[in-house]
């Protein structure tokens, strides 16, 4: 049982060494320049989330008003 766990951890470490990480591996890179790709990707995700949230909120308001209008016609 423990041998399987040790083998698994060893394989995970090997795969993580092969992965490309979203920061610069250059030891001369300092500060935010080292994490430029990571910061850029984060900004894109935040902007996409805000746009999607705005779309969902606007759709909610429009549909709520449309349903209110339709239900008032029946009275």
Phi, psi and omega in degrees: 000309181293328178296322178295320179295316180296319178297316180300313180298320178297319178293321178297315178301318179298317179292322179293330176293330181280341186290151172265131184257149186280035172222158185288131180275357179291121182293344180280340181290130183235158174061217183290339178298328179295328184252027184304311181297319180295315180294316179300316179296320179295318179297317179299317180295317180296317179296317179298320178296318180295318178297316179295318178297319177297318179297315180295318179295316179295318178298320180298315180295314181298313180294322178298315179293322179295317179293321176300316180297316181294319181289331178288333179294328183283349183271000000 
